[in-house]
Amino acid sequence: MMKQIRVYHVDAFTQNPFEGNPAGVVPDASDLTLTQMQKIANELNLPETAFLLPPTDPKADFRVRYFTPQEEINFCGHATVASVWLLANEYGWAQRADHITLETNIGLIPVHWDQGETKVSKVTMTQISPQVKEAPFHDRLEIANLIGVDADQLDERFPIKLAYTGNWTLIVPVKTHQAIDLAQPKMDQLAMFNKKYSISNTHLFTFDAKQGFDLYTRDFAPAIGIPEDPVTGAANGALTGYLVLENIISKEKTHLTIGQGDALGRPGTLYVTIKTTETDMLIQVGGFAHVTLEGNLRLPER
C-alpha cells in the first residue's frame, strides 16, 4: 500500500513561473516523520521545503518546519510566503480570514494577505525583531576572496556585520549591481567559514539597483546545502534590520523595494515595510507567488 502526499512547487516573490525562489510546500505533513520530511526535501531538491503541521500553540493556525535538501532550518521567508499564498488561494483561507499565524522554531509569525478581485495577491509576513552584532573577524580581504569579488568593490561606507530575523546572516556591502552579479564564491571554503561562525548565509547588497528598486541583493548559503538562494525573504528582512539599526537608512524610511535573482535568471521582488516604535522595530516582508507544479508523492505505508 502506498500513501499519497500532496506536494506543491511554488515560485515565491514573483507572479511568473520559473522566476523568483522555488519552494516545496507540503500542506498536510501530519503523518510524516522528521526523517521523511528531510528525505522529501532532498528529493524535491529545492532551496527549502515547508511542511505544515497541526499547531502546538493555541494562538497559531499551523506549525511549519523548514528543510533544505541537507538539514532543518529555523525559518525561511520565501517558503512562508509560498505556503500562505497556497493556503489562501487554493485551500480557501482567503474566504474565512485575512491572515494566518504560523508557529515556527523561532516563534509565532503572523502573515497577512491583500485580497484581489479574484484571488489573494501580495502575502506579507511580520518577522521577529531584528538583531545586529559584530562579525567575528575583521579581514575584509578574506571576505572578498571567499565571495569572489574584487576587494575594491566592497563598499567601505558600510560595515560587514551579522544580522538576524530568524537566521544569522553575514551582510556584505558591495558597490555595484554588476560586481554582485560577477561574484564567484568559493563555495566549499565559504561553507566551512560559515559553519565555523554559525552563519546560515552570506548576503551581498548594493544601493546600485535598477530603476524602481531601492536595493539589489544576492545570497549564498552553501553551509546549509544551498549554493545560491535566488530570492531570500529572511535574509532581506535581516538586511533591512541592519540598515536601520546601523543608521544607514533613516527610521523615517518606511518602505523598501528589493530586487534579487537576476544573476540566476530568476528575478524576484520583495516589498518591505518598516515600522519602528520607541521599544521595537517590525519588519514586514511581502511578495507574490505562483504555483508552478502540483502532484502526489507516493510513500510506502509504515
C-alpha positions in Angstrom: 0.0 0.0 0.0 1.2 3.5 -0.9 0.4 6.7 1.0 -0.3 9.7 -1.2 1.2 13.0 0.0 0.2 16.2 -1.8 3.2 18.3 -2.8 3.4 21.7 -4.4 6.3 23.6 -6.1 5.6 27.3 -5.6 7.7 30.1 -7.0 7.8 32.9 -4.4 8.4 36.7 -4.8 7.2 36.6 -8.4 3.9 36.4 -10.3 5.5 34.3 -13.1 6.5 30.6 -13.3 10.3 29.9 -13.4 11.2 33.1 -11.7 11.6 34.1 -8.0 12.6 31.5 -5.5 11.1 28.0 -5.7 9.8 26.4 -2.5 8.3 23.0 -1.9 5.1 23.0 0.2 3.5 20.0 1.8 0.2 21.4 3.2 -0.5 18.3 5.3 2.6 16.7 6.9 0.8 15.5 10.0 1.7 11.8 9.3 5.3 12.4 8.3 8.3 11.7 10.5 11.2 14.2 10.6 13.3 11.7 8.7 10.7 11.5 5.9 10.5 15.3 5.8 14.2 15.5 5.3 14.2 12.9 2.6 11.3 14.6 0.8 13.2 17.9 0.9 16.2 16.2 -0.5 14.2 14.5 -3.2 12.5 17.8 -4.3 15.9 19.5 -4.2 14.5 23.0 -3.9 16.2 25.6 -1.7 13.7 25.0 1.0 10.5 22.9 1.6 7.9 23.8 4.1 5.9 21.2 6.0 2.6 22.2 7.6 1.5 20.5 10.8 -1.1 20.9 13.4 0.0 23.7 15.9 1.0 23.1 19.4 0.5 26.8 20.3 -3.3 27.7 20.6 -2.5 31.1 19.0 -1.3 29.5 15.8 -3.2 28.1 12.8 -0.4 25.8 11.7 3.0 24.7 12.8 5.6 24.8 10.0 9.0 23.2 9.7 11.5 24.2 7.0 14.1 21.9 5.4 16.8 22.5 2.9 18.0 19.4 0.9 20.6 19.0 3.7 19.1 20.0 7.1 16.3 21.6 9.0 16.5 25.4 9.5 14.6 27.6 11.9 13.0 30.0 9.5 12.6 30.5 5.7 10.9 33.6 4.3 10.2 32.6 0.8 8.7 29.2 1.8 6.5 31.1 4.3 5.2 33.3 1.5 4.7 30.3 -0.8 2.9 28.3 1.9 0.5 31.1 2.9 -0.2 32.1 -0.7 -1.1 28.5 -1.4 -3.3 28.2 1.7 -5.1 31.4 0.9 -5.7 30.8 -2.8 -6.0 27.0 -3.1 -7.2 25.9 0.3 -9.9 28.5 1.0 -8.3 30.5 3.7 -9.0 33.8 1.9 -12.7 33.2 2.3 -12.5 32.9 6.1 -9.8 35.4 7.2 -7.3 37.9 6.1 -4.3 36.4 7.9 -2.7 33.2 9.2 -0.4 32.8 12.2 2.4 30.2 11.8 4.2 28.6 14.7 7.9 28.2 13.8 11.1 27.3 15.6 11.7 31.0 16.3 8.2 31.8 17.5 4.9 33.0 16.0 4.9 34.6 12.5 1.8 36.4 11.5 1.2 36.5 7.8 -1.4 38.8 6.1 -2.6 39.0 2.5 -4.1 41.5 0.2 -7.4 40.4 -1.4 -7.6 40.9 -5.1 -10.6 40.8 -7.3 -10.4 37.0 -8.0 -7.7 35.8 -5.6 -5.2 36.8 -3.0 -2.3 38.9 -4.4 0.5 40.0 -2.1 1.3 38.0 1.0 3.2 39.8 3.8 4.9 38.2 6.8 5.9 40.0 10.0 9.4 38.8 11.0 10.7 38.7 14.6 12.6 41.7 15.9 15.9 42.2 14.1 19.3 42.0 15.8 22.7 43.0 14.6 26.1 42.1 16.1 29.8 42.4 15.2 31.2 39.9 12.7 33.7 37.6 14.5 36.5 38.7 12.1 38.0 41.9 10.7 39.7 40.9 7.4 37.7 42.4 4.5 40.2 40.9 2.1 39.3 37.4 3.3 35.6 38.1 2.8 36.2 39.4 -0.7 38.2 36.3 -1.6 35.5 34.0 -0.2 32.7 35.6 -2.1 34.7 36.1 -5.3 34.6 39.8 -5.5 37.5 42.2 -6.1 38.3 43.8 -2.7 38.0 47.3 -4.2 34.3 46.5 -5.0 33.4 46.2 -1.3 31.6 49.3 -0.2 33.6 50.6 2.7 31.0 53.2 3.7 29.1 50.4 5.4 30.2 47.7 7.9 30.3 44.0 7.4 28.1 42.7 10.2 25.9 39.8 11.2 22.1 40.4 11.2 19.2 38.3 12.3 15.4 37.9 11.9 15.5 34.1 12.3 18.8 33.1 10.8 22.2 34.7 11.3 23.2 36.3 8.1 26.5 37.8 7.1 25.8 41.2 5.5 28.3 42.3 2.9 28.0 45.8 1.2 29.1 45.9 -2.4 29.5 49.0 -4.6 27.6 48.0 -7.8 25.0 45.7 -9.2 27.5 44.4 -11.7 30.0 43.5 -9.1 27.4 41.4 -7.2 26.4 39.7 -10.4 30.0 38.8 -11.2 30.7 37.4 -7.8 32.0 33.8 -7.9 32.1 32.4 -4.3 34.5 29.7 -3.4 31.6 27.5 -2.2 33.5 24.9 -0.2 35.6 27.5 1.6 32.5 29.7 2.2 30.6 26.7 3.6 33.4 25.9 6.1 33.7 29.6 7.0 30.0 30.0 7.7 29.9 26.7 9.7 32.8 27.9 11.8 30.9 31.0 12.9 27.4 29.5 12.9 26.3 31.7 10.0 23.4 30.4 7.8 24.0 32.6 4.7 26.1 35.3 3.2 24.1 38.2 1.8 25.5 40.8 -0.7 23.7 44.1 -1.1 24.1 47.4 -3.0 22.1 50.6 -3.4 23.1 50.5 -7.1 19.8 48.9 -8.1 17.8 49.0 -11.3 15.1 51.6 -11.8 12.1 51.0 -9.5 14.2 49.3 -6.8 15.9 50.6 -3.7 18.4 47.7 -3.3 19.8 44.8 -5.1 21.0 41.6 -3.3 22.4 38.2 -3.8 22.6 35.3 -1.3 24.8 32.3 -0.8 24.2 29.5 1.7 26.4 26.5 1.0 26.8 25.8 4.7 23.1 24.6 4.8 23.1 22.9 1.4 22.0 25.9 -0.8 24.9 27.2 -3.0 22.7 30.2 -4.0 19.3 31.1 -2.8 17.5 33.1 -5.6 15.3 35.5 -3.6 15.5 35.4 0.2 12.8 36.7 2.5 14.6 36.1 5.8 17.9 37.5 4.6 16.4 40.6 3.2 14.5 41.1 6.4 17.7 40.8 8.3 19.4 43.2 5.9 16.6 45.8 6.5 17.1 45.5 10.2 20.8 46.1 9.7 20.2 49.1 7.6 18.0 50.7 10.2 20.0 49.7 13.3 23.3 50.8 11.8 21.6 54.2 10.8 22.3 53.6 7.1 18.7 54.4 6.3 16.5 56.8 8.3 14.0 55.4 10.7 11.5 57.6 8.8 12.1 55.4 5.7 9.1 53.1 5.9 9.2 51.1 2.6 11.9 49.4 0.5 11.6 47.5 -2.8 14.4 44.9 -3.1 15.3 43.0 -6.2 17.2 39.7 -6.3 17.7 36.7 -8.5 18.9 38.4 -11.7 22.2 36.6 -11.7 20.4 33.3 -11.8 17.8 34.3 -14.4 15.1 34.1 -11.7 14.3 37.8 -10.9 12.1 38.4 -7.9 10.8 41.4 -6.0 10.4 41.9 -2.2 8.3 44.6 -0.7 9.5 45.6 2.8 7.7 47.7 5.3 9.5 49.1 8.4 7.5 50.1 11.5 9.5 51.5 14.4 8.4 52.3 17.9 10.3 53.5 20.9 10.9 49.9 22.0 10.8 47.7 18.9 11.0 47.5 15.2 8.7 45.5 13.0 9.9 44.3 9.6 7.3 43.0 7.2 8.4 41.3 4.0 5.9 40.7 1.3 5.6 39.4 -2.2 3.6 37.5 -4.8 3.7 33.8 -5.6 2.8 31.3 -8.4 2.0 27.6 -8.1 4.1 26.1 -10.8 3.7 22.3 -10.1 1.4 20.2 -8.0 1.2 16.5 -7.6 1.3 13.5 -5.3 4.3 11.9 -3.7 3.9 8.2 -3.1 5.3 6.8 0.1 5.1 3.2 1.4 2.7 2.8 4.4 4.6 2.3 7.6 
